[in-house]
């Protein structure tokens, strides 16, 4: 009986989707296929509660696992060996796999689903456990084993694995619609983007710069961040928007303490226009409540009031330490923490308002040609596309 190598991919949240589960499974398979597209054309197979990926000859299963471990929607995955084998075949495969590892204690966990295999899960646990115990000279520990030998039998397919790798969880990118992220060159908004992707949203990115009054560092960093984030959703668009002309007018015509809030209100207006044209249903920011002066409840309210789309803030309850940890885990921190000149530093007020009133913002903006400033910024916006892998 031929033994082959497979990847077993388990999901969690997708399994709760009832009648719509097949839609989520198909999206997961599309993303898995795309994630490996530069290596090989994989052919995932849907089975109850899991996805099986046959590993083609000449390709290392560990290499595919490494590529798939960052695909949103995957709870865990493992390299397995097996095929249409009987119990003696299970013993042969399990014996070969455990022989490659060092351990003092082990457990056997078997699952049988939708199969007429002649042994139950309990019988496999007992018989394979006794077989391994006799041949390895180790001990059984069912509560905290050094090694867990898992046997999964679905239909006529029998798979044996000895190690699971955690995935990122969440939902497959694309199942929750499109959003637009106001992407700075800093730490917070890239993490917010990744969190929205984990909830199944496909993100486009909008970056505001103040060139030529600032250097080009923020745009360079935003391009790097957008490229890195694209590895999580495979295709992205970054809109690069010049904000300096609007900032000049605001600085000349409006109260100094309101400048930062008025800059952000302008970003919301422009971002909302670009997002709507791109098919996005919401704007996403990296705001964390109380982190800086512009992120008080009053200022967040004043800024959000002008958005034509719902504003989502996935980091609103996190502190900086938690956000930095997420940035490091995503591999974005080195880019995000590098020095750069963000748009909002241009004509920055000495004492910014921390509790801006909506009526004061509207009164200050009454002197501005808002439509003209928005139109001019959008006309000068550059769209940059990214693709991965």
Order of alpha helices (4+ residues) and beta strands (2+ residues): beta-alpha-beta-beta-alpha-beta-alpha-beta-alpha-beta-beta-beta-beta-beta-alpha-beta-alpha-beta-alpha-alpha-beta-alpha-beta-alpha-alpha-alpha-alpha-beta
